[in-house]
Structures are given as structure tokens and as C-alpha cells.
């Protein structure tokens, strides 16, 4: 569920809000790192 939400947010950022792309990228990295727990 969380990964799907982040994926949707990443798509939205690419299309509409490139100014927050860095923050979304950080969230994506954090989500990927936390899946190993």
C-alpha cells in the first residue's frame, strides 16, 4: 500500500510539481530501505 502511494506521488511530482521532486526521492529511498525489516 505504501509503495503504491509513493509511486503515485512520484508520478504526480514528475508531471505537476518538479520543485518537490527531491523530497519525494528521499521518501522513496527511505521506503525502499525499510522494506528489508
N, C-alpha and C positions, 0 to 999 in steps of 0.2 A: 504494500500500500504506500509506504513512504517513498520507495524508489519510483513508483508511478507518479506520485505527486511532484517529486523533484524533476522527473523527466518532462512533465507538462510545464513546469515552471521554467525549465531550461529552454523549451521551445518558445514560450511566451517572451522570454528575455531576448532571444535572438531576433524575434520579429518586431517587438514593440519597445523594449527597454534595454538597449545595449549599455546604458550607463550603470546598470546594476549587475552586469554580466560577471564581474569579478566576485561579487558576494555569492552569487548562485554557484559559481565554480567552486568556491570554498565549501559550500554546503554539500555539493556533490562529492567532493573529495572526502569529507567527514563521513558521509553516509556510506561510501564505498569502504572506508577503513573500519567502520563499526559493524559491518556485516559478518566479520570473522569471529565475533564474540559468541 
